[in-house]
Amino acid sequence: MMMTTQYSATYRLEKFLNQLLQPVIDIHEQGRIFHNGTDFLEKFHNYIDQY
């Protein structure tokens, strides 16, 4: 998670990136291992389809 103050120039960028990257971080924290880029994308799409 990135930290910025609400009135900084990068606040909205931080919010956008946090929403974009949070699923990837969640997958990583669950200990999933990816063998290559294709494997990552397949598992990532499957994860998204669950929700």
CHARMM-style PDB file with segment names, atoms N, HN, CA, C and O in Angstrom:
ATOM      1  N   MET     1       0.850  -1.175   0.000  1.00  0.00      PROA
ATOM      2  CA  MET     1       0.000   0.000   0.000  1.00  0.00      PROA
ATOM      3  C   MET     1       0.891   1.232   0.000  1.00  0.00      PROA
ATOM      4  O   MET     1       1.872   1.315   0.740  1.00  0.00      PROA
ATOM      5  N   MET     2       0.531   2.176  -0.838  1.00  0.00      PROA
ATOM      6  HN  MET     2      -0.266   2.109  -1.439  1.00  0.00      PROA
ATOM      7  CA  MET     2       1.278   3.422  -0.890  1.00  0.00      PROA
ATOM      8  C   MET     2       0.605   4.424   0.033  1.00  0.00      PROA
ATOM      9  O   MET     2      -0.602   4.357   0.267  1.00  0.00      PROA
ATOM     10  N   MET     3       1.389   5.342   0.548  1.00  0.00      PROA
ATOM     11  HN  MET     3       2.369   5.396   0.357  1.00  0.00      PROA
ATOM     12  CA  MET     3       0.856   6.337   1.467  1.00  0.00      PROA
ATOM     13  C   MET     3       1.084   7.735   0.911  1.00  0.00      PROA
ATOM     14  O   MET     3       2.213   8.096   0.580  1.00  0.00      PROA
ATOM     15  N   THR     4       0.008   8.532   0.805  1.00  0.00      PROA
ATOM     16  HN  THR     4      -0.909   8.239   1.074  1.00  0.00      PROA
ATOM     17  CA  THR     4       0.104   9.927   0.414  1.00  0.00      PROA
ATOM     18  C   THR     4      -0.900  10.707   1.237  1.00  0.00      PROA
ATOM     19  O   THR     4      -1.838  10.135   1.792  1.00  0.00      PROA
ATOM     20  N   THR     5      -0.701  12.015   1.316  1.00  0.00      PROA
ATOM     21  HN  THR     5       0.061  12.480   0.865  1.00  0.00      PROA
ATOM     22  CA  THR     5      -1.690  12.833   2.007  1.00  0.00      PROA
ATOM     23  C   THR     5      -2.800  13.193   1.036  1.00  0.00      PROA
ATOM     24  O   THR     5      -2.582  13.232  -0.175  1.00  0.00      PROA
ATOM     25  N   GLN     6      -3.973  13.452   1.556  1.00  0.00      PROA
ATOM     26  HN  GLN     6      -4.150  13.420   2.539  1.00  0.00      PROA
ATOM     27  CA  GLN     6      -5.150  13.673   0.725  1.00  0.00      PROA
ATOM     28  C   GLN     6      -4.989  14.881  -0.194  1.00  0.00      PROA
ATOM     29  O   GLN     6      -5.601  14.926  -1.262  1.00  0.00      PROA
ATOM     30  N   TYR     7      -4.191  15.840   0.196  1.00  0.00      PROA
ATOM     31  HN  TYR     7      -3.694  15.804   1.063  1.00  0.00      PROA
ATOM     32  CA  TYR     7      -4.078  17.065  -0.583  1.00  0.00      PROA
ATOM     33  C   TYR     7      -2.825  17.114  -1.451  1.00  0.00      PROA
ATOM     34  O   TYR     7      -2.536  18.146  -2.056  1.00  0.00      PROA
ATOM     35  N   SER     8      -2.086  16.025  -1.519  1.00  0.00      PROA
ATOM     36  HN  SER     8      -2.321  15.186  -1.028  1.00  0.00      PROA
ATOM     37  CA  SER     8      -0.888  16.015  -2.357  1.00  0.00      PROA
ATOM     38  C   SER     8      -1.263  15.797  -3.816  1.00  0.00      PROA
ATOM     39  O   SER     8      -2.356  15.324  -4.128  1.00  0.00      PROA
ATOM     40  N   ALA     9      -0.343  16.148  -4.697  1.00  0.00      PROA
ATOM     41  HN  ALA     9       0.545  16.533  -4.443  1.00  0.00      PROA
ATOM     42  CA  ALA     9      -0.596  16.013  -6.132  1.00  0.00      PROA
ATOM     43  C   ALA     9      -0.723  14.557  -6.557  1.00  0.00      PROA
ATOM     44  O   ALA     9      -1.312  14.271  -7.599  1.00  0.00      PROA
ATOM     45  N   THR    10      -0.189  13.648  -5.784  1.00  0.00      PROA
ATOM     46  HN  THR    10       0.290  13.880  -4.938  1.00  0.00      PROA
ATOM     47  CA  THR    10      -0.189  12.235  -6.178  1.00  0.00      PROA
ATOM     48  C   THR    10      -1.297  11.420  -5.498  1.00  0.00      PROA
ATOM     49  O   THR    10      -1.341  10.200  -5.652  1.00  0.00      PROA
ATOM     50  N   TYR    11      -2.167  12.061  -4.768  1.00  0.00      PROA
ATOM     51  HN  TYR    11      -2.131  13.053  -4.643  1.00  0.00      PROA
ATOM     52  CA  TYR    11      -3.206  11.340  -4.022  1.00  0.00      PROA
ATOM     53  C   TYR    11      -4.110  10.522  -4.943  1.00  0.00      PROA
ATOM     54  O   TYR    11      -4.339   9.337  -4.703  1.00  0.00      PROA
ATOM     55  N   ARG    12      -4.623  11.159  -5.998  1.00  0.00      PROA
ATOM     56  HN  ARG    12      -4.437  12.122  -6.193  1.00  0.00      PROA
ATOM     57  CA  ARG    12      -5.527  10.444  -6.908  1.00  0.00      PROA
ATOM     58  C   ARG    12      -4.798   9.327  -7.642  1.00  0.00      PROA
ATOM     59  O   ARG    12      -5.372   8.266  -7.887  1.00  0.00      PROA
ATOM     60  N   LEU    13      -3.542   9.558  -7.992  1.00  0.00      PROA
ATOM     61  HN  LEU    13      -3.075  10.420  -7.793  1.00  0.00      PROA
ATOM     62  CA  LEU    13      -2.749   8.513  -8.635  1.00  0.00      PROA
ATOM     63  C   LEU    13      -2.574   7.332  -7.685  1.00  0.00      PROA
ATOM     64  O   LEU    13      -2.692   6.180  -8.103  1.00  0.00      PROA
ATOM     65  N   GLU    14      -2.299   7.602  -6.429  1.00  0.00      PROA
ATOM     66  HN  GLU    14      -2.203   8.537  -6.089  1.00  0.00      PROA
ATOM     67  CA  GLU    14      -2.138   6.530  -5.431  1.00  0.00      PROA
ATOM     68  C   GLU    14      -3.410   5.714  -5.298  1.00  0.00      PROA
ATOM     69  O   GLU    14      -3.355   4.487  -5.215  1.00  0.00      PROA
ATOM     70  N   LYS    15      -4.563   6.385  -5.279  1.00  0.00      PROA
ATOM     71  HN  LYS    15      -4.608   7.382  -5.347  1.00  0.00      PROA
ATOM     72  CA  LYS    15      -5.834   5.674  -5.159  1.00  0.00      PROA
ATOM     73  C   LYS    15      -6.065   4.767  -6.371  1.00  0.00      PROA
ATOM     74  O   LYS    15      -6.502   3.626  -6.227  1.00  0.00      PROA
ATOM     75  N   PHE    16      -5.768   5.285  -7.564  1.00  0.00      PROA
ATOM     76  HN  PHE    16      -5.413   6.213  -7.682  1.00  0.00      PROA
ATOM     77  CA  PHE    16      -5.947   4.505  -8.787  1.00  0.00      PROA
ATOM     78  C   PHE    16      -5.025   3.294  -8.793  1.00  0.00      PROA
ATOM     79  O   PHE    16      -5.470   2.179  -9.062  1.00  0.00      PROA
ATOM     80  N   LEU    17      -3.738   3.504  -8.497  1.00  0.00      PROA
ATOM     81  HN  LEU    17      -3.377   4.410  -8.279  1.00  0.00      PROA
ATOM     82  CA  LEU    17      -2.778   2.405  -8.508  1.00  0.00      PROA
ATOM     83  C   LEU    17      -3.103   1.373  -7.438  1.00  0.00      PROA
ATOM     84  O   LEU    17      -2.923   0.175  -7.654  1.00  0.00      PROA
ATOM     85  N   ASN    18      -3.575   1.824  -6.302  1.00  0.00      PROA
ATOM     86  HN  ASN    18      -3.722   2.798  -6.126  1.00  0.00      PROA
ATOM     87  CA  ASN    18      -3.941   0.890  -5.235  1.00  0.00      PROA
ATOM     88  C   ASN    18      -5.076  -0.019  -5.682  1.00  0.00      PROA
ATOM     89  O   ASN    18      -5.033  -1.226  -5.440  1.00  0.00      PROA
ATOM     90  N   GLN    19      -6.090   0.542  -6.330  1.00  0.00      PROA
ATOM     91  HN  GLN    19      -6.125   1.522  -6.527  1.00  0.00      PROA
ATOM     92  CA  GLN    19      -7.206  -0.268  -6.822  1.00  0.00      PROA
ATOM     93  C   GLN    19      -6.750  -1.216  -7.929  1.00  0.00      PROA
ATOM     94  O   GLN    19      -7.218  -2.352  -8.012  1.00  0.00      PROA
ATOM     95  N   LEU    20      -5.844  -0.752  -8.769  1.00  0.00      PROA
ATOM     96  HN  LEU    20      -5.464   0.170  -8.702  1.00  0.00      PROA
ATOM     97  CA  LEU    20      -5.364  -1.561  -9.882  1.00  0.00      PROA
ATOM     98  C   LEU    20      -4.492  -2.717  -9.413  1.00  0.00      PROA
ATOM     99  O   LEU    20      -4.612  -3.832  -9.921  1.00  0.00      PROA
ATOM    100  N   LEU    21      -3.617  -2.458  -8.449  1.00  0.00      PROA
ATOM    101  HN  LEU    21      -3.520  -1.552  -8.037  1.00  0.00      PROA
ATOM    102  CA  LEU    21      -2.621  -3.446  -8.043  1.00  0.00      PROA
ATOM    103  C   LEU    21      -3.031  -4.312  -6.859  1.00  0.00      PROA
ATOM    104  O   LEU    21      -2.385  -5.329  -6.603  1.00  0.00      PROA
ATOM    105  N   GLN    22      -4.066  -3.952  -6.140  1.00  0.00      PROA
ATOM    106  HN  GLN    22      -4.590  -3.127  -6.348  1.00  0.00      PROA
ATOM    107  CA  GLN    22      -4.445  -4.701  -4.945  1.00  0.00      PROA
ATOM    108  C   GLN    22      -4.717  -6.176  -5.230  1.00  0.00      PROA
ATOM    109  O   GLN    22      -4.283  -7.019  -4.445  1.00  0.00      PROA
ATOM    110  N   PRO    23      -5.414  -6.533  -6.311  1.00  0.00      PROA
ATOM    111  CA  PRO    23      -5.615  -7.964  -6.581  1.00  0.00      PROA
ATOM    112  C   PRO    23      -4.295  -8.718  -6.784  1.00  0.00      PROA
ATOM    113  O   PRO    23      -4.166  -9.867  -6.363  1.00  0.00      PROA
ATOM    114  N   VAL    24      -3.337  -8.083  -7.416  1.00  0.00      PROA
ATOM    115  HN  VAL    24      -3.442  -7.149  -7.757  1.00  0.00      PROA
ATOM    116  CA  VAL    24      -2.034  -8.723  -7.629  1.00  0.00      PROA
ATOM    117  C   VAL    24      -1.338  -8.930  -6.294  1.00  0.00      PROA
ATOM    118  O   VAL    24      -0.742  -9.981  -6.057  1.00  0.00      PROA
ATOM    119  N   ILE    25      -1.412  -7.939  -5.427  1.00  0.00      PROA
ATOM    120  HN  ILE    25      -1.896  -7.085  -5.619  1.00  0.00      PROA
ATOM    121  CA  ILE    25      -0.789  -8.040  -4.105  1.00  0.00      PROA
ATOM    122  C   ILE    25      -1.472  -9.143  -3.295  1.00  0.00      PROA
ATOM    123  O   ILE    25      -0.806  -9.916  -2.607  1.00  0.00      PROA
ATOM    124  N   ASP    26      -2.794  -9.214  -3.380  1.00  0.00      PROA
ATOM    125  HN  ASP    26      -3.336  -8.586  -3.939  1.00  0.00      PROA
ATOM    126  CA  ASP    26      -3.534 -10.258  -2.658  1.00  0.00      PROA
ATOM    127  C   ASP    26      -3.105 -11.647  -3.123  1.00  0.00      PROA
ATOM    128  O   ASP    26      -2.915 -12.549  -2.308  1.00  0.00      PROA
ATOM    129  N   ILE    27      -2.953 -11.814  -4.429  1.00  0.00      PROA
ATOM    130  HN  ILE    27      -3.107 -11.080  -5.092  1.00  0.00      PROA
ATOM    131  CA  ILE    27      -2.520 -13.103  -4.971  1.00  0.00      PROA
ATOM    132  C   ILE    27      -1.136 -13.446  -4.441  1.00  0.00      PROA
ATOM    133  O   ILE    27      -0.891 -14.579  -4.029  1.00  0.00      PROA
ATOM    134  N   HSD    28      -0.238 -12.480  -4.451  1.00  0.00      PROA
ATOM    135  HN  HSD    28      -0.438 -11.559  -4.786  1.00  0.00      PROA
ATOM    136  CA  HSD    28       1.125 -12.715  -3.982  1.00  0.00      PROA
ATOM    137  C   HSD    28       1.137 -13.086  -2.498  1.00  0.00      PROA
ATOM    138  O   HSD    28       1.863 -13.993  -2.092  1.00  0.00      PROA
ATOM    139  N   GLU    29       0.343 -12.397  -1.697  1.00  0.00      PROA
ATOM    140  HN  GLU    29      -0.248 -11.660  -2.028  1.00  0.00      PROA
ATOM    141  CA  GLU    29       0.311 -12.668  -0.266  1.00  0.00      PROA
ATOM    142  C   GLU    29      -0.248 -14.051   0.055  1.00  0.00      PROA
ATOM    143  O   GLU    29       0.026 -14.601   1.121  1.00  0.00      PROA
ATOM    144  N   GLN    30      -1.019 -14.606  -0.851  1.00  0.00      PROA
ATOM    145  HN  GLN    30      -1.242 -14.159  -1.717  1.00  0.00      PROA
ATOM    146  CA  GLN    30      -1.575 -15.939  -0.635  1.00  0.00      PROA
ATOM    147  C   GLN    30      -0.560 -17.028  -0.958  1.00  0.00      PROA
ATOM    148  O   GLN    30      -0.850 -18.213  -0.794  1.00  0.00      PROA
ATOM    149  N   GLY    31       0.625 -16.639  -1.413  1.00  0.00      PROA
ATOM    150  HN  GLY    31       0.860 -15.677  -1.546  1.00  0.00      PROA
ATOM    151  CA  GLY    31       1.689 -17.598  -1.644  1.00  0.00      PROA
ATOM    152  C   GLY    31       1.611 -18.341  -2.956  1.00  0.00      PROA
ATOM    153  O   GLY    31       2.217 -19.402  -3.105  1.00  0.00      PROA
ATOM    154  N   ARG    32       0.885 -17.808  -3.899  1.00  0.00      PROA
ATOM    155  HN  ARG    32       0.393 -16.946  -3.778  1.00  0.00      PROA
ATOM    156  CA  ARG    32       0.802 -18.459  -5.203  1.00  0.00      PROA
ATOM    157  C   ARG    32       2.100 -18.244  -5.970  1.00  0.00      PROA
ATOM    158  O   ARG    32       2.700 -17.171  -5.908  1.00  0.00      PROA
ATOM    159  N   ILE    33       2.519 -19.263  -6.683  1.00  0.00      PROA
ATOM    160  HN  ILE    33       2.031 -20.135  -6.733  1.00  0.00      PROA
ATOM    161  CA  ILE    33       3.745 -19.194  -7.469  1.00  0.00      PROA
ATOM    162  C   ILE    33       3.371 -19.270  -8.938  1.00  0.00      PROA
ATOM    163  O   ILE    33       2.522 -20.071  -9.332  1.00  0.00      PROA
ATOM    164  N   PHE    34       4.008 -18.431  -9.749  1.00  0.00      PROA
ATOM    165  HN  PHE    34       4.697 -17.781  -9.429  1.00  0.00      PROA
ATOM    166  CA  PHE    34       3.742 -18.393 -11.179  1.00  0.00      PROA
ATOM    167  C   PHE    34       4.992 -18.841 -11.918  1.00  0.00      PROA
ATOM    168  O   PHE    34       6.103 -18.415 -11.601  1.00  0.00      PROA
ATOM    169  N   HSD    35       4.799 -19.704 -12.907  1.00  0.00      PROA
ATOM    170  HN  HSD    35       3.897 -20.050 -13.165  1.00  0.00      PROA
ATOM    171  CA  HSD    35       5.928 -20.269 -13.640  1.00  0.00      PROA
ATOM    172  C   HSD    35       6.398 -19.367 -14.761  1.00  0.00      PROA
ATOM    173  O   HSD    35       7.582 -19.363 -15.098  1.00  0.00      PROA
ATOM    174  N   ASN    36       5.485 -18.599 -15.344  1.00  0.00      PROA
ATOM    175  HN  ASN    36       4.524 -18.602 -15.070  1.00  0.00      PROA
ATOM    176  CA  ASN    36       5.846 -17.663 -16.401  1.00  0.00      PROA
ATOM    177  C   ASN    36       4.710 -16.658 -16.553  1.00  0.00      PROA
ATOM    178  O   ASN    36       3.725 -16.709 -15.816  1.00  0.00      PROA
ATOM    179  N   GLY    37       4.851 -15.745 -17.511  1.00  0.00      PROA
ATOM    180  HN  GLY    37       5.651 -15.703 -18.110  1.00  0.00      PROA
ATOM    181  CA  GLY    37       3.845 -14.712 -17.697  1.00  0.00      PROA
ATOM    182  C   GLY    37       2.483 -15.259 -18.076  1.00  0.00      PROA
ATOM    183  O   GLY    37       1.457 -14.750 -17.625  1.00  0.00      PROA
ATOM    184  N   THR    38       2.470 -16.288 -18.899  1.00  0.00      PROA
ATOM    185  HN  THR    38       3.304 -16.701 -19.266  1.00  0.00      PROA
ATOM    186  CA  THR    38       1.207 -16.897 -19.314  1.00  0.00      PROA
ATOM    187  C   THR    38       0.507 -17.534 -18.124  1.00  0.00      PROA
ATOM    188  O   THR    38      -0.706 -17.397 -17.964  1.00  0.00      PROA
ATOM    189  N   ASP    39       1.262 -18.223 -17.297  1.00  0.00      PROA
ATOM    190  HN  ASP    39       2.248 -18.334 -17.427  1.00  0.00      PROA
ATOM    191  CA  ASP    39       0.713 -18.852 -16.096  1.00  0.00      PROA
ATOM    192  C   ASP    39       0.125 -17.794 -15.169  1.00  0.00      PROA
ATOM    193  O   ASP    39      -0.954 -17.981 -14.608  1.00  0.00      PROA
ATOM    194  N   PHE    40       0.837 -16.686 -15.011  1.00  0.00      PROA
ATOM    195  HN  PHE    40       1.714 -16.534 -15.467  1.00  0.00      PROA
ATOM    196  CA  PHE    40       0.350 -15.595 -14.167  1.00  0.00      PROA
ATOM    197  C   PHE    40      -0.967 -15.048 -14.696  1.00  0.00      PROA
ATOM    198  O   PHE    40      -1.921 -14.872 -13.939  1.00  0.00      PROA
ATOM    199  N   LEU    41      -1.018 -14.778 -16.009  1.00  0.00      PROA
ATOM    200  HN  LEU    41      -0.243 -14.921 -16.625  1.00  0.00      PROA
ATOM    201  CA  LEU    41      -2.236 -14.202 -16.581  1.00  0.00      PROA
ATOM    202  C   LEU    41      -3.424 -15.144 -16.470  1.00  0.00      PROA
ATOM    203  O   LEU    41      -4.539 -14.700 -16.194  1.00  0.00      PROA
ATOM    204  N   GLU    42      -3.204 -16.430 -16.680  1.00  0.00      PROA
ATOM    205  HN  GLU    42      -2.298 -16.790 -16.905  1.00  0.00      PROA
ATOM    206  CA  GLU    42      -4.291 -17.393 -16.542  1.00  0.00      PROA
ATOM    207  C   GLU    42      -4.821 -17.418 -15.108  1.00  0.00      PROA
ATOM    208  O   GLU    42      -6.033 -17.396 -14.894  1.00  0.00      PROA
ATOM    209  N   LYS    43      -3.928 -17.464 -14.140  1.00  0.00      PROA
ATOM    210  HN  LYS    43      -2.943 -17.482 -14.315  1.00  0.00      PROA
ATOM    211  CA  LYS    43      -4.355 -17.497 -12.737  1.00  0.00      PROA
ATOM    212  C   LYS    43      -4.994 -16.180 -12.326  1.00  0.00      PROA
ATOM    213  O   LYS    43      -5.945 -16.164 -11.545  1.00  0.00      PROA
ATOM    214  N   PHE    44      -4.474 -15.079 -12.849  1.00  0.00      PROA
ATOM    215  HN  PHE    44      -3.701 -15.092 -13.483  1.00  0.00      PROA
ATOM    216  CA  PHE    44      -5.020 -13.762 -12.533  1.00  0.00      PROA
ATOM    217  C   PHE    44      -6.438 -13.640 -13.083  1.00  0.00      PROA
ATOM    218  O   PHE    44      -7.325 -13.148 -12.385  1.00  0.00      PROA
ATOM    219  N   HSD    45      -6.667 -14.074 -14.311  1.00  0.00      PROA
ATOM    220  HN  HSD    45      -5.946 -14.474 -14.878  1.00  0.00      PROA
ATOM    221  CA  HSD    45      -8.010 -14.031 -14.888  1.00  0.00      PROA
ATOM    222  C   HSD    45      -8.968 -14.947 -14.126  1.00  0.00      PROA
ATOM    223  O   HSD    45     -10.125 -14.587 -13.904  1.00  0.00      PROA
ATOM    224  N   ASN    46      -8.501 -16.109 -13.731  1.00  0.00      PROA
ATOM    225  HN  ASN    46      -7.562 -16.402 -13.911  1.00  0.00      PROA
ATOM    226  CA  ASN    46      -9.339 -17.016 -12.934  1.00  0.00      PROA
ATOM    227  C   ASN    46      -9.706 -16.372 -11.602  1.00  0.00      PROA
ATOM    228  O   ASN    46     -10.837 -16.509 -11.134  1.00  0.00      PROA
ATOM    229  N   TYR    47      -8.768 -15.678 -10.999  1.00  0.00      PROA
ATOM    230  HN  TYR    47      -7.849 -15.566 -11.379  1.00  0.00      PROA
ATOM    231  CA  TYR    47      -9.014 -14.988  -9.731  1.00  0.00      PROA
ATOM    232  C   TYR    47     -10.079 -13.910  -9.912  1.00  0.00      PROA
ATOM    233  O   TYR    47     -10.993 -13.785  -9.098  1.00  0.00      PROA
ATOM    234  N   ILE    48      -9.953 -13.140 -10.980  1.00  0.00      PROA
ATOM    235  HN  ILE    48      -9.210 -13.241 -11.642  1.00  0.00      PROA
ATOM    236  CA  ILE    48     -10.920 -12.071 -11.251  1.00  0.00      PROA
ATOM    237  C   ILE    48     -12.306 -12.654 -11.492  1.00  0.00      PROA
ATOM    238  O   ILE    48     -13.302 -12.108 -11.019  1.00  0.00      PROA
ATOM    239  N   ASP    49     -12.372 -13.758 -12.224  1.00  0.00      PROA
ATOM    240  HN  ASP    49     -11.563 -14.201 -12.609  1.00  0.00      PROA
ATOM    241  CA  ASP    49     -13.658 -14.383 -12.528  1.00  0.00      PROA
ATOM    242  C   ASP    49     -14.385 -14.869 -11.273  1.00  0.00      PROA
ATOM    243  O   ASP    49     -15.610 -14.985 -11.274  1.00  0.00      PROA
ATOM    244  N   GLN    50     -13.644 -15.151 -10.212  1.00  0.00      PROA
ATOM    245  HN  GLN    50     -12.648 -15.056 -10.211  1.00  0.00      PROA
ATOM    246  CA  GLN    50     -14.267 -15.595  -8.961  1.00  0.00      PROA
ATOM    247  C   GLN    50     -15.067 -14.478  -8.318  1.00  0.00      PROA
ATOM    248  O   GLN    50     -16.028 -14.740  -7.594  1.00  0.00      PROA
ATOM    249  N   TYR    51     -14.685 -13.244  -8.573  1.00  0.00      PROA
ATOM    250  HN  TYR    51     -13.904 -13.032  -9.162  1.00  0.00      PROA
ATOM    251  CA  TYR    51     -15.332 -12.100  -7.926  1.00  0.00      PROA
ATOM    252  C   TYR    51     -15.996 -11.276  -8.948  1.00  0.00      PROA
ATOM    253  OT1 TYR    51     -16.605 -10.257  -8.620  1.00  0.00      PROA
TER     254      TYR     51
END
